[in-house]
Amino acid sequence: MLKKFLLVTLLLFLLGVAVLWQSIGSDIYALYKGTSTTTALADYKLQDDSKVMLPQPLPLVEQAYNPLKNVYWGDLHVHTTESFDAVLFGTTLDIADAYRFAAGESLQSAGGETMQLSRPMDFVAITDHAESFGTRTRCTESNLSWREKFHCSLMGTPNIVTFLAVQAVAGESSEKAASDGAPGVYQNQVRPRPSLRSWPICAGDEGDPDRCYRDSTRDWTRYKQLADKHYQPGILTTFSAYEYSPPLTDAGKHHRNVIFNGTDLPEHAASYLDQGSAIDLWSALEESCTGQCDFLTIPHNMNKSWGLVYSPHTWDGKTYDEQAWRLRSRREPLAEMYQVKGSSECALGVGAADEECGFGQVLPPCEQGQVSGCAFTTSFARQGLKIGLQLQQELGFNPLAFGMIGATDTHNASPGDAEEWDFVGKVAAASSPAARRMKEWPDRRPFESMLQFHTSGGLAAVWAEENNRDSIFQALQRREVYATSGPRITLRFFAGWGFDSGIAAEPEAIALATAGGVPMGGVLETNGEPDSPIFFVWAGADLMSAPLQRLQMIKGWVDSDGKTHEVVTDIACAGGLPVSPDTHRCANNDATVNTVDCSLLGESGAPQLATTWKDPDYQSAQSAFYYVRALQNPTCRWSTYDALRLGIEPPSHVPATIRERAWSSPIWLVPKN
């Protein structure tokens, strides 16, 4: 009887396993096989890289000290094999590899593809997740317990399935946010901060959390040493940095990159396992970063923050008071508003209506009851800038006066690799080679589609006197920076009463604008002046990309009732084309691309555009911000280049071309008290 019972039990167990495999097992195996490093070579053989004509890489051009400032190009958001998620994606390239890549060396992706910058970077920050620090140190030791060995094996073996499982667990909260508020408005939620003991490798024997803290500190020390070792003033500026990465449900992002300058940097890199909110993080850093030490933080993927990043609440359920707003104002002068996971400038239907807000848009507007997976009103830079004007009326200062930069968020140890023709994805073997980037997974939600919603990433550009840590860092602090979607478009933007409308034609225009106004990132006080200041804009095309098509001015303001408004106006058109008085847009210049080989068609477009503009609706007593958007003629999107490599037609459900662009940091007009 017992044997029969055991046999029936075994049969039922095997039947259960078979049913489970039929329902989800085969899908999990397909996902593993389609993203594994072990099968990447077979997928790489499906493509012919010779089908894509690449430009010849150029060497770094060193620039002498310039009191009127040079433009320098960099990436302040880069992951290597030191980040646990990068390891699970299959990344084997380390910090030193990333610095070599930034300096111009080529590397090979986890999928076998060559990665190569067209021009070296001027500055870089390696920003691996601080929550990962210590793991590699611990896992190299010989006296590990069986639990530690299991954890090290699990987290050290490339497997996208493991990553998705960790992501799902980390994003879950013990409390669910209320969902009965207005659609797209963040609902405050109290989240308990996990401790070091909640991290699997730190959760065993007594003393493990202390040991993990010590291991993390050792890794951070090594990070700082490597940044110093690879720092070459005038050639490559390196900053000690890391990413602070509290989780959100549905792979939401409320992360910040922490960038340091100085010689007396903190001994420990504070992660969300140490500090539960951005306010706590800034406070802790101000306590530990003293003497010859300074820092700033940069939020990224505000578009996927589920409304949290520009709400008045923190990750763990606190509400900003005046002291907290002042802390944020001191320490967060920038926002990363473009990267591989889309654009965080603005979103159609979410407080913005201009057509270019569809660029890099990943998420649809929220519907009633949604608390994640959609575009919130407080998830975008333009909305954040408008909220800052409202807070200025309330507090007497603007805590959300931030500049804009782009970045890659690469997990391939390839800083600055943002050109469409060189896009190998950003998640190692999960996105390389080309066949993997082009694959659609039917069980994934629309905004998780790599083919549809991943961009090639962006770059940060700064205006600084010279290429060294102090000069670059000060430019970041004063917000004299801008973002691009990848091309190296040159962009300058000034406002003032101290130069005239003919400045665009002057050979010494930059000197005149510098002396008579404020640059991007600056504040221009108004004092009852009856007429608008003059805004001067100059942009130069990236000679390795496409000519410029137009310049746009984006204005946001708050009225006397505290309501915010915005307007977008074209202010310069290539080829002398007119701006329509009805639509305030340039006429179409009919520039296009031959998608058979990605060559540009037609001769329209401009190598540079320069203009002055005055606000016809200027009011001296009104606070406002202005920023510039420079648009290129179309070029091939990365998916079209991949179609060429694979010998297939470009996918019909995604755009074959892209209109690359640059976004300046704002200039604020503020009434004098």
C-alpha positions in Angstrom: 0.0 0.0 0.0 2.8 2.4 0.9 4.6 1.7 -2.4 1.4 2.4 -4.3 1.0 5.7 -2.4 4.6 6.7 -3.0 4.2 5.8 -6.7 1.1 7.9 -7.1 2.7 10.8 -5.2 5.7 10.6 -7.5 3.5 10.5 -10.6 1.5 13.5 -9.3 4.7 15.4 -8.7 6.0 14.6 -12.2 2.7 15.6 -13.6 2.9 18.9 -11.7 6.4 19.5 -13.0 5.2 18.8 -16.5 2.3 21.1 -16.2 4.5 23.8 -14.7 7.0 23.4 -17.5 4.3 23.5 -20.1 2.9 26.7 -18.7 6.0 28.7 -17.9 9.1 26.5 -18.1 9.4 26.6 -21.9 9.1 30.4 -21.9 11.7 30.7 -19.2 14.1 28.5 -21.1 13.4 30.4 -24.4 14.2 33.7 -22.6 17.4 32.2 -21.1 18.5 30.8 -24.4 17.7 34.0 -26.3 19.9 36.2 -23.9 22.6 33.8 -22.8 26.3 34.4 -23.5 26.6 30.7 -24.5 24.3 31.2 -27.5 25.4 34.7 -28.5 28.0 33.5 -31.1 25.4 31.6 -33.1 23.2 34.7 -33.2 26.2 36.9 -34.1 26.8 34.7 -37.2 23.4 35.9 -38.5 24.7 39.5 -39.2 27.1 41.1 -41.6 28.7 44.1 -40.1 30.3 45.1 -43.4 26.9 46.2 -44.6 27.1 49.3 -42.4 29.6 51.9 -43.4 31.3 53.4 -40.3 33.2 56.7 -40.1 36.9 56.5 -39.4 37.5 57.2 -35.7 39.2 60.4 -34.9 41.8 61.1 -32.2 41.2 63.4 -29.3 41.9 67.1 -30.0 43.3 68.7 -26.9 42.0 72.2 -26.2 44.0 75.0 -24.6 42.6 77.1 -21.7 39.9 79.3 -22.9 38.3 82.1 -20.7 35.3 82.0 -23.1 35.0 78.3 -22.5 35.4 75.1 -24.7 32.8 72.4 -25.1 33.7 69.1 -23.5 31.9 65.8 -24.0 31.2 63.2 -21.4 29.1 60.4 -19.9 28.2 60.5 -16.2 26.2 57.2 -16.1 28.2 54.1 -16.8 28.1 50.5 -15.4 30.7 47.8 -15.5 31.0 44.2 -14.3 31.0 45.7 -10.8 27.2 46.1 -11.0 25.3 42.9 -10.2 22.8 43.5 -12.9 25.5 44.0 -15.5 27.0 40.6 -14.4 23.6 38.9 -14.9 23.4 40.5 -18.4 26.7 38.9 -19.2 29.1 41.8 -18.9 32.7 40.9 -18.2 34.3 44.3 -18.9 35.6 46.1 -15.8 36.3 49.7 -14.7 39.7 49.8 -16.3 38.2 48.6 -19.6 35.6 51.4 -19.4 38.3 54.1 -18.9 40.2 52.7 -21.9 37.1 52.7 -24.0 36.4 56.4 -23.1 40.0 57.2 -24.2 39.3 55.8 -27.6 40.1 52.0 -27.5 37.7 49.5 -29.0 36.1 46.8 -27.0 34.0 43.7 -27.8 30.5 43.4 -26.5 29.3 40.3 -24.6 27.5 39.4 -27.9 30.7 39.5 -30.0 30.2 42.9 -31.6 32.9 45.6 -31.8 32.2 48.8 -29.8 34.1 51.9 -30.9 33.6 55.6 -30.2 34.0 57.9 -33.3 35.9 60.3 -31.0 37.2 59.9 -27.4 35.4 61.2 -24.4 36.7 64.3 -22.5 35.3 63.3 -19.1 33.6 60.2 -17.6 32.1 58.9 -14.3 31.8 55.2 -13.7 28.6 54.8 -11.7 28.1 51.2 -10.6 25.4 50.5 -8.2 26.6 51.2 -4.6 24.3 48.3 -3.5 26.7 46.0 -5.4 29.8 47.2 -3.6 31.4 44.5 -1.5 29.8 41.5 -3.3 32.8 40.9 -5.5 35.2 41.4 -2.6 33.3 38.8 -0.5 33.0 36.3 -3.4 36.7 36.2 -4.0 37.4 34.9 -0.5 38.1 31.2 0.2 36.3 30.8 3.6 32.8 31.2 2.4 29.8 29.4 3.9 27.6 27.2 1.7 25.0 30.0 1.8 27.5 32.6 0.6 28.8 30.2 -2.1 25.3 29.7 -3.4 24.6 33.4 -3.4 27.9 34.2 -5.2 27.3 31.5 -7.8 23.7 32.7 -8.4 24.6 36.4 -8.7 27.9 35.8 -10.5 26.5 33.6 -13.3 25.0 35.5 -16.3 21.3 34.8 -16.4 18.5 37.3 -17.4 16.0 35.1 -15.6 17.8 35.7 -12.3 17.9 39.4 -12.9 14.1 39.6 -13.6 13.4 37.6 -10.4 15.7 39.9 -8.3 14.1 42.9 -9.9 10.6 41.7 -9.2 11.4 40.9 -5.6 13.3 44.2 -5.0 10.5 46.3 -6.5 7.7 44.8 -4.3 6.6 46.8 -1.4 5.0 45.7 1.8 2.4 48.5 1.4 0.5 49.3 -1.8 0.0 52.9 -2.9 -3.5 54.3 -3.0 -4.9 54.2 -6.5 -8.0 56.3 -6.1 -6.4 59.7 -6.7 -6.3 61.7 -9.9 -4.7 59.8 -12.8 -1.0 60.5 -13.2 -0.7 62.1 -9.8 1.8 60.4 -7.5 0.2 58.9 -4.4 2.4 59.0 -1.4 3.6 55.7 -0.1 5.5 54.7 3.1 8.2 52.2 2.3 10.4 50.6 4.9 14.1 51.0 4.1 15.8 47.6 3.9 18.9 47.1 6.0 22.2 45.4 5.0 20.8 42.3 6.7 18.1 42.1 4.0 20.8 41.7 1.3 21.2 37.9 0.9 25.0 37.7 1.3 24.8 39.9 4.4 21.9 38.0 6.1 23.5 35.0 7.7 25.8 34.7 10.7 26.1 37.3 13.4 28.3 40.1 12.2 27.6 39.7 8.5 26.1 43.2 8.1 29.2 44.7 9.6 31.4 42.6 7.4 29.3 43.7 4.3 29.8 47.3 5.3 33.6 46.8 5.5 33.6 44.9 2.1 31.7 47.8 0.6 34.1 50.3 1.9 37.0 48.4 0.5 35.4 48.3 -3.0 34.7 52.0 -2.8 38.3 52.7 -1.9 39.4 50.7 -5.0 37.0 52.8 -7.1 38.5 56.0 -6.0 42.0 54.7 -6.6 41.1 53.7 -10.2 39.5 57.1 -10.9 42.7 58.8 -9.7 44.9 56.4 -11.7 43.1 57.1 -15.0 42.8 60.9 -14.5 44.7 62.7 -17.2 44.1 66.5 -17.0 43.6 67.9 -20.5 42.9 64.5 -22.0 40.5 62.5 -19.8 38.9 63.8 -16.7 37.6 61.0 -14.4 35.3 61.5 -11.4 34.8 59.1 -8.4 31.1 58.3 -8.5 28.4 55.7 -8.0 24.7 55.1 -8.4 22.2 55.2 -5.5 19.4 52.8 -6.5 16.3 52.4 -4.4 13.9 50.0 -6.2 10.4 50.7 -7.4 7.7 48.3 -8.6 7.5 47.5 -12.3 11.2 48.3 -12.8 10.6 52.0 -11.9 13.5 54.3 -11.3 14.1 56.7 -8.5 17.9 56.5 -8.8 20.6 59.1 -8.5 24.2 59.3 -9.7 26.5 60.8 -7.1 29.4 62.6 -8.5 32.3 63.7 -6.3 35.2 66.2 -6.6 38.1 66.8 -4.3 40.7 64.8 -2.4 39.0 64.1 0.9 36.1 61.9 -0.4 33.9 59.9 2.0 35.2 56.5 3.2 31.9 54.8 2.5 29.5 55.0 -0.5 26.1 55.5 1.0 23.5 53.2 -0.8 19.8 52.8 -0.2 20.7 50.1 2.2 22.2 52.9 4.3 19.9 55.9 3.5 16.2 55.5 2.7 15.5 58.6 0.8 17.2 61.3 -1.3 16.9 63.7 1.6 18.7 61.3 3.9 21.3 60.7 1.2 22.1 64.4 0.8 22.2 64.9 4.5 24.6 61.9 5.0 26.8 63.1 2.2 27.0 66.6 3.6 28.2 65.1 6.9 30.8 62.8 5.3 32.0 65.0 2.3 33.9 67.8 4.1 37.2 69.5 3.7 38.5 69.1 0.2 35.3 67.4 -1.0 32.3 68.4 -2.9 29.4 66.4 -4.5 26.3 66.7 -6.6 23.5 64.2 -7.5 21.8 63.6 -10.8 18.4 61.8 -11.1 17.8 59.8 -14.2 14.8 58.2 -15.9 12.4 60.5 -14.3 10.0 59.2 -17.0 9.9 55.9 -15.2 9.8 57.2 -11.6 6.0 56.7 -11.5 5.6 60.4 -10.6 7.9 60.3 -7.6 10.9 62.4 -8.7 9.2 65.8 -8.9 6.5 65.1 -6.3 6.7 66.7 -2.8 7.3 63.2 -1.3 10.2 60.9 -0.9 10.7 57.2 -1.7 10.0 56.3 2.0 6.9 58.5 2.4 8.3 61.7 3.9 7.3 65.1 2.6 9.7 67.9 1.7 9.8 70.8 4.1 11.7 74.1 3.4 15.0 72.7 4.8 14.7 69.6 2.6 14.0 71.8 -0.5 17.0 73.9 0.3 19.1 70.8 0.6 17.9 69.6 -2.8 18.6 73.0 -4.3 22.2 72.9 -3.1 23.0 69.4 -4.2 20.9 68.5 -7.3 21.6 71.1 -10.0 21.1 68.7 -12.9 18.8 66.1 -14.4 19.6 63.3 -16.8 16.7 63.8 -19.2 17.8 61.5 -22.0 19.3 58.0 -22.1 18.7 54.5 -23.3 15.4 54.1 -21.6 13.9 57.2 -23.3 13.4 60.9 -23.0 12.4 62.6 -19.8 11.9 66.1 -21.3 8.1 66.0 -21.7 5.3 63.6 -22.8 2.4 64.1 -25.0 -0.9 64.3 -23.0 1.0 64.8 -19.7 1.0 68.6 -19.3 2.7 69.1 -22.8 1.3 69.3 -26.3 4.1 70.1 -28.7 4.7 67.4 -31.3 8.4 66.9 -30.4 7.3 65.6 -26.9 6.7 62.3 -28.7 10.4 61.8 -29.2 11.8 59.0 -27.0 8.4 58.7 -25.3 8.2 55.3 -23.7 5.0 55.3 -21.7 1.3 56.3 -22.3 -0.4 58.7 -20.0 -1.8 57.2 -16.8 -5.3 56.0 -16.6 -7.5 56.0 -13.5 -6.1 53.6 -10.9 -2.6 53.2 -12.4 0.3 53.6 -9.9 3.1 52.4 -12.3 3.9 51.6 -15.9 2.6 55.0 -17.2 3.6 58.6 -17.6 2.9 60.7 -14.5 2.6 64.5 -14.4 5.6 64.8 -12.1 7.9 62.5 -14.1 9.2 64.9 -16.7 11.8 67.7 -16.7 9.6 70.4 -18.2 6.9 69.7 -15.6 9.6 69.7 -12.9 10.8 73.1 -14.1 7.3 74.5 -13.9 6.8 73.0 -10.4 10.0 74.8 -9.4 8.4 78.2 -10.4 5.4 77.4 -8.3 7.6 76.5 -5.3 9.5 79.8 -5.8 6.2 81.7 -5.3 5.6 79.6 -2.2 9.1 79.5 -0.7 10.8 82.5 -2.1 13.4 80.4 -3.9 13.4 77.8 -6.6 14.6 74.3 -5.5 14.0 72.8 -8.9 16.2 75.0 -11.0 18.1 72.3 -12.7 20.2 72.0 -15.9 19.9 69.2 -18.4 22.3 66.5 -19.5 22.2 63.2 -21.4 23.9 59.9 -20.7 24.0 56.3 -21.9 23.3 54.2 -18.8 25.3 51.6 -20.5 25.9 48.3 -18.7 28.6 47.4 -21.3 31.4 49.4 -19.8 31.3 51.6 -22.9 30.9 55.3 -21.8 29.6 57.6 -24.5 28.7 54.9 -27.0 25.5 56.7 -28.1 25.8 56.8 -31.9 23.0 55.0 -33.8 25.4 53.1 -36.1 27.4 51.7 -33.1 24.4 50.7 -30.9 24.9 47.2 -29.5 22.3 47.7 -26.8 23.1 48.6 -23.3 22.6 45.3 -21.5 25.4 43.0 -22.7 24.3 39.6 -24.1 20.7 40.5 -23.5 20.9 43.1 -26.2 23.8 41.9 -28.4 24.1 40.8 -31.1 21.6 42.5 -33.5 19.1 39.6 -33.7 18.5 40.0 -30.0 17.9 43.7 -30.2 15.4 43.2 -32.9 13.4 40.4 -31.2 10.0 41.1 -29.7 9.0 39.1 -26.7 5.2 38.7 -26.8 4.8 38.3 -23.0 6.6 41.6 -22.3 4.6 44.8 -21.8 4.9 47.4 -24.6 7.2 49.8 -22.7 9.6 46.9 -22.0 10.2 46.4 -25.8 13.9 47.0 -26.6 13.2 47.4 -30.3 10.4 49.9 -29.8 11.6 52.0 -26.9 15.3 51.7 -26.3 17.3 54.7 -27.6 21.0 54.6 -28.4 21.5 56.9 -25.4 22.7 60.5 -25.0 25.7 62.6 -24.1 26.5 65.4 -21.6 28.2 68.5 -23.0 29.7 71.2 -20.7 31.1 74.6 -21.3 34.3 74.9 -19.2 37.6 76.8 -19.4 39.7 73.6 -19.5 39.5 69.9 -19.2 40.2 69.1 -15.5 38.1 68.1 -12.5 37.6 71.5 -11.0 36.7 73.2 -14.2 34.3 70.5 -15.4 32.7 70.1 -11.9 32.1 73.8 -11.6 30.4 73.9 -15.0 28.1 71.1 -13.8 27.3 73.0 -10.6 26.5 76.3 -12.4 24.4 74.3 -15.0 26.4 75.5 -18.0 25.7 72.2 -19.6 23.4 70.6 -22.2 22.2 67.3 -23.4 22.2 65.6 -26.8 20.6 62.5 -28.1 24.0 61.2 -29.2 25.4 63.6 -31.9 28.0 66.2 -30.9 25.9 69.2 -31.7 27.5 72.4 -30.4 25.0 74.7 -28.7 25.4 78.1 -26.9 22.6 80.1 -25.4 22.7 83.5 -23.7 20.2 86.1 -22.5 20.8 89.7 -21.5 20.1 93.4 -22.0 23.8 94.1 -22.5 24.1 93.2 -26.2 22.0 94.1 -29.2 20.0 92.1 -31.8 22.9 92.2 -34.3 25.1 90.1 -32.1 24.6 86.9 -34.2 26.6 88.5 -37.1 29.4 89.7 -34.9 32.8 87.8 -35.1 33.2 88.3 -31.3 29.6 87.2 -30.6 30.5 84.9 -27.7 32.7 87.5 -26.0 29.9 90.1 -26.3 27.3 87.7 -25.0 29.4 86.6 -22.1 30.1 90.2 -21.1 26.5 91.4 -21.6 24.4 88.5 -20.4 24.1 85.1 -18.6 24.7 81.7 -20.3 22.6 78.6 -20.2 22.0 77.6 -16.6 22.1 81.2 -15.4 19.5 83.4 -13.7 18.7 86.9 -15.2 17.0 89.2 -12.7 14.3 91.6 -14.0 13.7 94.9 -12.4 10.7 96.5 -14.2 12.3 96.5 -17.7 9.5 97.2 -20.2 11.1 95.2 -23.0 12.2 91.6 -23.3 15.9 90.7 -22.9 17.6 89.5 -26.0 18.1 85.7 -26.3 21.1 84.7 -28.4 21.5 81.2 -29.7 24.2 79.6 -31.8 24.3 75.9 -32.8 26.7 73.9 -34.9 26.0 70.6 -36.6 28.0 67.4 -35.8 30.0 66.9 -39.0 29.8 63.1 -38.5 26.0 63.2 -38.4 23.5 65.5 -40.3 22.9 69.2 -40.9 20.7 71.2 -38.5 17.0 71.8 -39.4 15.8 74.3 -36.9 16.1 75.9 -33.5 13.2 76.1 -31.0 12.6 78.1 -27.9 10.6 76.5 -25.1 9.2 78.9 -22.5 7.5 78.0 -19.2 6.0 80.4 -16.8 3.7 80.8 -13.8 0.9 83.3 -13.6 -0.2 85.4 -10.7 -2.7 82.7 -9.7 0.0 80.1 -9.5 -1.0 78.3 -12.7 1.8 77.1 -15.0 1.9 77.5 -18.8 4.2 76.7 -21.7 4.7 77.6 -25.3 7.1 76.3 -28.0 8.2 78.5 -30.9 10.6 77.9 -33.8 13.1 80.8 -33.9 15.5 79.8 -36.7 15.0 77.6 -39.8 17.7 76.2 -42.1 17.8 77.5 -45.6 16.1 80.7 -44.7 12.7 79.0 -44.6 10.0 81.0 -42.9 8.4 80.4 -39.5 4.6 80.2 -39.9 2.8 83.0 -38.0 0.0 80.6 -37.4 1.8 77.4 -36.2 5.0 79.1 -35.0 6.9 76.3 -36.9 9.4 76.2 -39.7 8.3 75.0 -43.1 9.3 71.4 -43.8 12.7 71.3 -45.5 12.0 67.8 -47.0 15.3 66.4 -45.8 15.2 62.6 -45.9 17.3 59.4 -45.8 18.0 56.5 -48.1 17.2 53.6 -45.8 18.9 51.1 -48.2 22.3 52.4 -47.1 21.5 55.2 -44.6 22.9 57.9 -46.8 21.5 61.4 -46.5 19.3 62.7 -49.4 19.0 66.3 -50.5 21.1 69.3 -49.7 18.8 71.1 -47.3 19.9 71.8 -43.7 22.5 74.1 -42.2 26.0 73.5 -40.8 25.2 76.1 -38.2 22.3 78.3 -37.1 22.6 81.6 -35.2 19.8 83.9 -34.2 18.5 86.4 -31.6 15.0 86.4 -30.3 12.8 88.5 -28.0 9.8 87.2 -26.1 6.7 89.0 -27.5 4.8 88.1 -24.3 7.5 89.1 -21.8 6.3 90.5 -18.5 8.9 91.9 -16.1 7.0 90.8 -13.0 6.6 87.2 -14.2 9.0 84.3 -13.4 9.8 82.2 -16.4 12.3 79.7 -17.8 13.5 79.4 -21.4 15.5 76.6 -23.0 16.5 75.8 -26.5 16.0 72.7 -28.6 18.2 72.2 -31.7 16.9 69.7 -34.2 18.9 67.9 -36.9 17.7 66.6 -40.3 16.7 62.9 -40.1 19.2 60.1 -39.9 18.8 56.3 -39.6 17.6 54.9 -36.4 19.7 52.1 -34.8 17.1 49.5 -35.8 17.5 50.4 -39.5 21.3 49.9 -39.2 20.6 46.5 -37.6 18.2 45.7 -40.4 21.1 46.3 -42.8 23.4 44.0 -40.8 20.8 41.3 -40.8 19.8 41.7 -44.5 16.2 42.4 -43.7 13.7 45.2 -44.2 13.6 47.8 -41.4 10.7 46.9 -39.1 7.5 48.6 -40.1 6.2 49.2 -36.6 9.1 51.5 -35.5 10.4 54.6 -37.2 13.2 53.9 -39.8 14.7 57.4 -39.0 15.3 59.6 -36.1 15.6 63.4 -35.8 18.5 63.8 -33.3 18.6 66.9 -31.1 20.2 68.9 -28.4 18.6 70.5 -25.4 20.1 73.4 -23.6 19.9 74.0 -19.9 17.3 76.8 -19.1 17.9 80.4 -18.4 15.5 81.7 -15.7 14.0 85.2 -15.6 13.3 86.1 -12.0 11.8 89.4 -10.7 14.2 91.2 -8.4 12.9 91.3 -4.8 
